[in-house]
Amino acid sequence: QVQLVESGGGLVQAGGSLRLSCAASGIMFTSFVIGWYRQAPGKQRELVATVSSGGMTNYADPLKGRFTISRDNVANTVYLQMNSLKPEDTAVYYCNARHPIATWSNYWGQGTQVTVSS
């Protein structure tokens, strides 16, 4: 059974930092691209960042420089370090695991709430 368990969300003041974690089980972790997405109230889910098994990263342009994605292939965990947070970063953040070839292997976590107060 595939599980992606996010943690680390919470309430933070603008300008603060949070680090989200996504612990994966039930998949061959090193074969998957892992990503973070977010969905704010009334908006569509959007890409935050992805990291390949080899460590190549991709970021949504507006978030470059403030957010950093990384992965630990021993701990089967992906992290999202978020700095200089803004109220517009408030959203539910979701972890995603996607196989780059077997694209039907696409899994989501339950999400973790991040709220940034002004």
N, C-alpha and C positions, 0 to 999 in steps of 0.2 A: 504494500500500500504506500503510495507516494504521499509524503507530507512535506509541506513548506511552512515553517512556523516563524512568523515575524515577531520581533520584540524590539523594545527600545523607544517606542513612541511615547508621547506625553505632551504636557503643556510647557511651553518655554516662552520667554520674552523675546521680542524682536532684538536681533543682534546676537542671540545665543546660539548654542550648538546642541545637536543631538546626534547619536550614532545608532542607526538601526541595524539589526541583525536578522538574517534569514537562515535558519538551520534546516537543511534538507535531509530527507531520508527516503529510502525506497527507490532511488534512482542511482544510476552510475554517474555520480556527480561530475566527474571530470569530462564527461561527454556532452554536457549541457552548457548552453549559454544561459547565464542567470541575469535577470534584470529587475530593476525597480521601476514601478509605475505608480502614478498617483491619480486620485480622483477627488476633485473638490465638489462641494454641493452644487448641483445644477450644471455640472460640466462633464465632458467626456473624460474617460481615462486617458492619461497621456504618459508618454515615455519620460522617465527621469534619467536612467543610465543603464547600460548593460556591460557585462564583462564576459569575455569568452573563456574557454577552458585554459587557453594559453595566456590569459591575462590582458588581452586587448580590450580597451575600454571605448565606450561610445556614450556621449552625453547629449542631452537636449541643450541646444545652444544657449538659451538664457541661464542655464544652471552651471555652465562651465566656470570653473574658478571658485565656486562656493561648495559644490558637492563633489565627493570623491567616493567611487565604488572600488571595492577590493574583494578578493576571495581567498579563502584558506581551503585548499583542496585536501588537506589532512582532516580538518574539522568539519568538512562539508558545509561550510558557512560562508555567506556573502555579507558584506558590511556596506552600509552607506553612511559616510560621515557628512553631516550637513552643518555648515558654518554660516555665520552672518544671516541667520534665518529672518525671513520677512513674513508679515501677516499673510501675504498671498501664497506662501508655501503651505498654508493650512490645507490639509487634505487627508484622506486615507491613503496610506502607502502600501502597495502590494508587491510581493515578491513573485517573480515568474521564472519558471525553468522551461527552456525550449531546446529541443534537440535540433541542431542545425540541418540535419539530413532527414531524419524521421519526424517531419514537422507536425505529425499528428500527436506526437509526444510533447504536450504543452500543458503545463500545470501552474496553478495559482495558489497562493496562500490566502489566508482569511483576511489579511489586512491589519494594519496598525494605525491608529489615529495620531496625527501630529497636529497640534494646535499652537499657533504662534500669536501671542497677544501683542498689541501695539502699546 
